[in-house]
């Protein structure tokens, strides 16, 4: 068991830059005792451990003993003109915002999805549920109904995006998408999703995100993601109301 635990820790550190906490790993190994008794390959245990780490809160599952794997505690300081994060620093996403689309545009996109509509170019079309493929349109691939099934979510998030990320010690930072990073969008990136930041520039307290300094690992924290999605529209409407109030008093 100790040998398998060592192999899992080494593999997650080497391939994913995840310094797993010995306490968390010991708990994982205890919960996997049945698999160990059945001589399940270590490679399978590594994949299971990775899945669980990506679904965990990094504050529980990762070590905080190495400062190089953590964000600077003063990273928000706007008086520091520029600094470099060598990393690798594993973080989890706490919030994501499409700052390239107006607040009203984001609300309207959500309402189109709620109505089952999608946008194709300048045209609004009805989106067809996957479960309806066998009905009137006969199912199969490539037809107009299938083309309409996905664009609603794709049109929801154009970017660039603003993220709030958190490291294993609980330090939070703002990340701004300087160049488009594949996989970062409101529709695709779950709350609690994990990423590794390496050799990134921090300018005036904000991490500048680009494909060469961000590696997305996936995952999510189920409860946080659900709460964020359920409250997103209300938050956007509250901000619109606040801005309108400021405009009237300005």
Secondary structure, DSSP 8 states (H G I E B T S, - for coil): -HHHHHHHHHHHHHHH---B-HHHHHHHHHHTHHHHHTT--HHHHHHHHHHHHHTS-HHHHB----GGGS--TTTT-TT--EEEE-S-EEEEEEEEEETTS-HHHHHHHHHHHHTTEEEETTEEEE---GGGTTSTT---SSSHHHHHTTHHHHTT--S-EEEEEE-TT--EEEEEESS--TT-STTT--TT-EEEE-SEEEETTEEEE-TTTEEEEE---HHHHHHHHHHHHHHHHHHHHHHHHHHHH-
